[in-house]
Structures are given as C-alpha cells and as structure tokens.
Amino acid sequence: MKRLFVSAAAAAALLSAAPALAQGAAPKIEPARLEQHIKILSDDSFEGRGPATPAEKKTIDYIAAELKKAGAAPAGPNGSWFQDVPLNRFQTKNVTMSLTAGGQTKPFAQGEQAVIQTKLPRDHISIKDAPLVFVGYGVSAPERNWDDFKGVDLKGKVMVVLVNDPDFENPNSTTFGGPAMTYYGRWTYKFQEAARQGALGTLIVHETKPASYGWNTVKNSNANEQFDIVRKDPTKEHAPMAGWIQLAEAEALFKAAGLDFAAEKEKAKRPDFRPVELKGASFDAEFDVDHSTIVSHNVAGILKGTKRPDETVIYSGHWDHLGVGLPDANGDTIYNGAVDNATGIADILELARVFAAEPRTERSVLFLAVTAEEKGLLGSEYYANNPLVSNEKTVAVINLDAMGVFGPAKDVTVSGGGQVSLEDDIASYAQKEGRRLSPDPNPGAGHFYRSDHFPFAKAGVPSVSLGAGDDLVNGGAARGKQLGDEYTEKRYHQPDDEWLPEYDLTGQAQDIELVHRIGRDLANSARWPDWKPNSEFKALRDKSAAARKGG
C-alpha cells in the first residue's frame, strides 16, 4: 500500500511539472501527464474511488477541475459539471449460509465457499431449505431455439448455473456465435433470468477460464457494497439472492446428489438439456441488508462545435473503483484501481486538454466520466436513458477502460468485435501508423458486455471500447500475454492494482493519439458511423435515422 496522500496543491504541482508544450507545436497526448493523473487518482488518499463515499467528492471534484483547466465547459444540468445519478445502495451483513447434501450440512463462509448478495431493498433476506436445481447455462433464447428451463417451476428454489454460454467450451457449436461470449453468458443476464423465472436465487458455479477471472475477483466484487439504478419494481430484475459458488463445492454437491458435475455440464451444452433437481440438496441463507437511496454523479465537460453543436462525439470512461473492501494477504484494504480505471480517466483529461488547445471542431466533443461501472455499468446506463446530448445525434462513443501500461504495441484491439463501423476506422488509422487492429484476444470473456459503451449500444448509439494491443514492441505477443495474465491474476479487482514504477505509458499515449485523430476527424465531418448489418443494435439505430438526415 503506497501512502502518497496527494493534496490538491501537490496534484497541481505534479501536473505543472509535466513537459510544457513547445511554442507553436501541435498539442499531443503526453505520457508524463497521463502518469501524473493516474498516480493522483490511484493514491491511497482517494480510497479506491468508491461511489457514495467521501472519496467520490474528492474524485469528481478533481476531474471537473481538470476539465475546466483544460478549457472545457460544464455539460451537466443548469451549468453544472455533474449529472446526478440516483442509485439504491445495498450492503449485506451478518451472513450465515449452509448447504445440505447427502444428509450432511456444511456451513459456508461469505467469500470463501460462496459469496451472496441482494439488490432488493429489504432489511433481511431469509432462505430456508430451498431446493437446488441445475439449469445448465440458465439461458432462455427463443430466437436461437434454446431453452434451458423447459417449463420447470423454479418458484421457491435456488438455481445452480454455469458461467458463460453453451458455445464457450463447445467448438462444434455456433448457436451462440462460437467462443465469443454473447450477453447470455454474462452473470448479469443470469441473475436477471432468475428473477424472470421466479427463483429465490442463483448460485453461479465459478470456473476461472469461462469467467475470465479468478475467485478473488468474484469475492472482492460481490462482498462489498452493491448498487443498482432506482427501479419502480426491482423484483422484475432481481431475485432475493444472487451469488457464486466455488467449483470444488459444486462438484461435491453434485456427487452427494448422485451426479457427476462434468457429465451434467456436457449435457448442458446441448439444446435438449433439461433441468436437474439435485436430490436431497438444499440451501439456507440469512443476512441483513443495510440499504438506502443515494445520489452519485457522472462528470461531463464539453467543447461545443462551431457548425453543428447538436451533433456530438463522446469519449467515456468510468471514474469509480471498488473503494475500501476486504483485506488482502498483506492487510491492504484499499482497492486503488490504477489501471482500472485511473488510466481511462487520465486519457479523457488529456483528450480534453489536447482538443481544447486545437481549433474547435464543427461538431461538439463531450468528455464523460461515469460512476458505478464496477456495480454493473450503472452510471452509463443512467446516462444512456437520461442523455445530456441527444442519443440520436450522438455521432459515436469511444470508451476508454483499463488502458495499456506495458509500453508500445504493434497492435490495438477492441472489446468484442464485428459489431460497428468504428472498428474499421480504428483499423484504418492504426494501419497508417504501421500498426494493426487485432481481434479481441479473449472473446469468451464477453468484454463487449462489460464496459461502459454497452449501455450506449443498447440505446442504438455506435459505440466501441478501445483496448491495448498484446503484441508489444518490447517482447512481442508472448510478453504481452504474460503481463496481461499476471495483471488479471494478481491485481485485477485487488488492492495491488496500484501504480508501479515499471509501467510505461508511451504505448497508452500512442493509442490515445489514435482515438484523438479518429474523434477529431469525425467531429469535423458529416459522417455517421453505423452498426454492421449483422449487429443486434442496428435496427434500433435505424429507427432514429430521420433525426440525422442531412447531417
């Protein structure tokens, strides 16, 4: 744990120490400025940037001050830098739970054998002797002729479900598009489906490869405060309990019920799979819920266009991380979030500075730092449903999240792939630099559905999340993969996501220069990026085509 405790004055001094722009030179993204923003935002004094904590005000005030210093104007309501984001907050407390199988009852410890939470505004959740039903991947997809439920009544029961979707470990199937995760593979979908099925709750079986992260990430992300947007009827989206169970515990459960987990998993890869009640097994859970309604904030600054200011290019990224949570092996409780996502916010602040130092573009450029991404993309979800500028006339959204810190790469990537024409822009601009756009290196992780561009996509807005390439100039793809895997295992959603002296931001600066050029050219053109013909989001965008006619 690094205790720099950066004050506002010290922060200003750090940034002023960054290299000055030579007189008459074109402004450029500067690695030194990126570094200082990251160091400041991931310092222990920012306490992991948790929404609805004292650290929120410190964080959003810093971002607003830097946007103002850059030359942007406030884009929030009534001349404010901030958009209020009402959220329901939940903290599970006094958790007791146990699993009974084969005539034996085993107590579970929160965060160890399983981790559970709720997003229903209730003071107490009680689940007693709930039968357990294995529902495969928990997918109901009529358009793909797939139904894992087959009409089985799940009321009063807890569903046990696999992570990811049926194609992930089934190379012979293309029902769900092959190994690239669809939204059906996301844990958010599975929890929502439990509510639609009337289940008491869900236990997702954690496996590192199909989840794309280890158990520590699951534990750290679910055992702390949870948030949700304010809903008229939250029971339509949330069952009383949502949780994960360790693979070894699931295997033991199946064995006690007279089943083989691996064999049942194989059956779940086929469309004729039928739910299986785990005979003699039940789940008990009791916990209190500290819940309230709070207001968090998105931060928004804008550079108004000179000719078509109602048409807007957006750069987005989330300012939040996990705050203060469970201690690691060293006793560190601050989840600093240096890479995730102080890097993206540093990018947005540098983009604002460079855009403001250049001649104004014909279209507007909005710099948006959103809240509660780590709680389910909630700040961007709220914005997409309550936009500060018209969604129909938003030209594109370029989202920046967990950017490269290992030096320059010969490539760049995007989350997902094959969805939007913005990917062609990225490929073209990268080629001009002697680089290339590489496919998503881990399509099975479902990153397209895990970043803040996704709520914009659901609103029809052409959106993309840029990712750093793995083919490093120093060490190639092998070193890039090694460093990426090491970060995921040891630092992602853990207190060790701190600034490290060995980080090299020259590659990050190169990537942000690339999206700066793309965004600037879009903002000086009359061109409208679009979804590709096979994209699930194209039809929604097409409905608003009249609003862009003649644009």
Summary of the structure (lengths in Angstrom):
residues: 551
radius of gyration: 23.4
end to end distance: 51.3
largest distance: 79.0
contacts: 1959
relative contact order: 0.15
helix: 35%
strand: 27%
